[in-house]
Amino acid sequence: MEKMSQKRKEKWNNYYKTATADQSVAAVLVENATLLPKHGLALDLACGRGVNSFFLASLGMEVRAWDFSNTAIASIKASLAHKEKIYPEEITISKSSFSEQKYDLILCCHFLDRAIDRAIYNAAAPGGLIIYQTYTSEGRVDTGPSNRDFLLNYRELFFLVRGCKVLSYREQLVERSEQDTMHGKAYIIAKKVGRTE
């Protein structure tokens, strides 16, 4: 298992060394900027080189940025100016990663681990946002994971945010467009209204 984990880490480290790795802010954030908090604590899961973390910080949020790629975390640290409140941490994300800390926004972009959906829910503060954007199995494209374990089923996002009020949802299954980066992806923004489980 440790050997497999090391191979995965090497794969992602190599990915984040490329110049083209995750250069754009996630569509879910750009298209729904008016729904996002302008202060508070955010958690960016599998943050990569931190493009979404920097976007959230630019809104006024303090951001905890987690990724298991030390290359990605080093890239964020190298890009930080002193004014940004971004705290990158190299971490293998699992249920045990979450403490009693509550977040006003939790972002899971291009990261899908169904085993932690309740941990994410419990880590969201009352009124906090849970945001997912990732690849779907229905609209397969030539980017993203090929392993179906890491692909959303149709409308699965509603299950992942059960107990929350959905504020925005988009699932793009139409033909690919150069102008639309959402082909073969889905996103959801949900507000936690219930108690922790």
Summary of the structure (lengths in Angstrom):
residues: 197
radius of gyration: 15.9
end to end distance: 30.1
largest distance: 43.6
contacts: 597
relative contact order: 0.16
helix: 32%
strand: 27%
